[in-house]
Amino acid sequence: IRFVTKAPYATHHCDLYAFIGGNVNTQAPNGDSVLYDAAQSGNPDCIDFLLRHGANPNVPSLCSELPIHRTAYEGHYLSLRIFILINTRRAIRLSGKSPVHSAADGVHVQCLELLVEKGFDVNALQDFHISEDYRDMRKSALYFTVSNGDVTCTEMLLNTGDKPDLAALFCLVVAVRDGQYEIVKLLLARHADINCYFSVYCLRDGMMMRLLLNNGYDGTWPPPKNYLCS
């Protein structure tokens, strides 16, 4: 069952599995459930079948992910609609991350729009035990889209009220570091803190520096602690 849920004939195999008395809530050694695998494949029929036979959508994997996180990351819009209706907000909260983070990480603007439409908070932050798995300790959905260089999802999140200065390492610094001019312009238009603190970054991009200076960056010498010019 761990592999047949991903096959084109997944529903047929799920039928057979349930018929012979299989446990639809079985988990692999890494904690991934059968429903989690089905969520990864994005097969709505198989997901629906497993749910009707008692699969629990609120059981996390060992990495604290629920099926709703996986289907959002993979961009399976129809499957995501199913999980939004049945997942408990408590289970999502206890997991330490929002499906908004997953959709942002997977670069799926339609899934992001659906989650926002259904009331998920775009300003939700990942818990520490999730963020510590990333070198930059990222917490916000916006940080994911900026790190991915995803202009479309970044603009969508900003338009729905995401705050550009929530992350420990501000999104503006990341966009400047990566030379993402369009994203820098979007963040500056939303009043991101242009003089945000960052101690070890050396900016050598003259065009980027002019963009920052034209938007109020403090370029006095000696420079503030956030940017060093060379």
Buried (B, 14 or more C-beta within 10 A) or exposed (E): BEEBBBEEEBBBBBBEBBEEEBBBBBBEEEBBBBBBBBBBBBBBEBBBBBBEBEBBBBBBBEBBBBBBBBBBBBBBBEBBBBBBEBBEEEBBEEBBBBBBBBBBBBBBBEBBBBBBEEEBBBBBBBBEEBBEEEEEBBBBBBBBBBBBBBBEBBBBBBEBEBBBBBBEBBBBBBBBBBEBBEBBBBBBEBEBBBBBEBEEEEBEBEEBBEBBEEBEBEEEEEEBEBBBEE
